[in-house]
Amino acid sequence: MDLTMNFRKTLLILGTVFMSFGATAAFAEEAASAVAVDPYASLASALAISIAVLGGAFGQAKTAAAALEAIGRNPSAQNKVFVPMIIGLALIESLVLYAFVIALVKIKG
C-alpha cells in the first residue's frame, strides 16, 4: 500500500514537471523566432547577475555570521535577533532577484 502511494506521488510530480517544461518550450519557440538578440547583451546580463549573486551571497553570509555570533554571546537574545536576521536575508535575496529581472529585461529589449 505504501509503495503504491509513493509511486503515485512520484508519477504525479514527474508528470506535472514534464508538462510544465513542455509548455514552456513550445511558447519559447514562438517567441525566439520573433526577436533578434544581441549577443553582448546576453554576456552583460550574465556578468550582472553573477556579480549580484556574489554580492548577495557575501551579504547573506555576513548577516548569518553576525546573527549567530550575537546569539552565541547572548543566547537569551535569540528571539530579538532571529526575526530581524530573517527579514535582512529576505531583503538581500530580493535585491538579487531584482538584478535577475533587470538582466532578463535587458536581454529581451
C-alpha positions as CSV (number, residue, x, y, z in Angstrom):
1,M,0.0,0.0,0.0
2,D,2.8,2.4,1.0
3,L,4.8,1.6,-2.2
4,T,1.7,2.2,-4.4
5,M,1.2,5.7,-2.8
6,N,4.8,6.6,-3.2
7,F,4.7,5.5,-6.9
8,R,1.5,7.6,-7.5
9,K,3.0,10.7,-5.9
10,T,6.2,10.3,-7.9
11,L,4.3,9.8,-11.1
12,L,2.1,12.8,-10.4
13,I,5.1,15.0,-9.7
14,L,7.1,13.8,-12.7
15,G,4.0,14.3,-15.0
16,T,3.5,17.8,-13.7
17,V,7.1,18.7,-14.3
18,F,7.2,17.3,-17.8
19,M,4.0,19.0,-18.8
20,S,5.3,22.3,-17.4
21,F,8.6,22.1,-19.3
22,G,6.9,21.0,-22.5
23,A,4.5,24.0,-22.5
24,T,7.4,26.4,-21.7
25,A,9.5,25.0,-24.7
26,A,6.5,25.4,-27.0
27,F,5.9,29.0,-26.1
28,A,9.7,29.8,-26.1
29,E,9.9,28.5,-29.7
30,E,7.3,31.0,-30.9
31,A,9.0,33.9,-29.2
32,A,12.5,33.1,-30.2
33,S,11.7,33.4,-33.9
34,A,10.3,36.9,-33.5
35,V,13.1,38.6,-31.6
36,A,16.7,39.0,-32.5
37,V,19.0,39.1,-29.5
38,D,22.3,41.0,-29.2
39,P,25.0,38.5,-28.1
40,Y,26.7,41.2,-26.0
41,A,23.5,41.9,-24.1
42,S,23.5,38.3,-23.0
43,L,27.1,38.4,-21.9
44,A,26.4,41.7,-20.0
45,S,23.4,40.2,-18.3
46,A,25.3,37.1,-17.3
47,L,28.0,39.2,-15.8
48,A,25.5,41.4,-14.0
49,I,23.6,38.6,-12.4
50,S,26.8,36.8,-11.4
51,I,28.1,39.9,-9.7
52,A,24.7,40.4,-8.0
53,V,24.7,36.8,-6.8
54,L,28.2,37.1,-5.5
55,G,27.4,40.2,-3.6
56,G,24.2,38.7,-2.2
57,A,26.0,35.6,-1.1
58,F,28.6,37.6,0.8
59,G,25.9,39.8,2.3
60,Q,23.9,36.8,3.5
61,A,27.0,35.1,4.9
62,K,28.0,38.2,6.8
63,T,24.4,38.6,8.1
64,A,24.1,35.0,9.3
65,A,27.6,35.1,10.8
66,A,26.9,38.2,12.8
67,A,23.5,36.9,14.0
68,L,24.9,33.6,15.1
69,E,27.8,35.3,16.9
70,A,25.3,37.6,18.7
71,I,23.2,34.6,19.7
72,G,26.3,32.7,20.8
73,R,27.4,35.6,23.0
74,N,23.9,36.1,24.4
75,P,21.6,33.1,23.9
76,S,18.6,34.8,25.6
77,A,18.6,37.4,22.8
78,Q,17.7,34.7,20.2
79,N,14.1,35.9,19.7
80,K,15.3,39.5,19.3
81,V,18.0,38.6,16.7
82,F,16.3,35.9,14.7
83,V,13.4,37.8,13.1
84,P,15.5,40.8,12.0
85,M,18.0,38.4,10.6
86,I,15.4,36.6,8.5
87,I,14.0,40.0,7.3
88,G,17.5,41.1,6.4
89,L,18.2,37.9,4.5
90,A,14.9,38.3,2.6
91,L,15.8,41.8,1.6
92,I,19.2,40.8,0.4
93,E,17.7,38.0,-1.6
94,S,15.1,40.4,-3.1
95,L,18.0,42.6,-4.4
96,V,19.5,39.6,-6.2
97,L,16.1,38.8,-7.7
98,Y,15.7,42.4,-8.9
99,A,19.1,42.2,-10.6
100,F,17.9,39.0,-12.2
101,V,14.7,40.6,-13.5
102,I,16.7,43.6,-14.8
103,A,19.1,41.3,-16.6
104,L,16.2,39.4,-18.2
105,V,14.6,42.7,-19.3
106,K,17.9,43.8,-20.7
107,I,18.2,40.6,-22.8
108,K,14.6,41.0,-24.2
109,G,14.8,44.6,-25.2
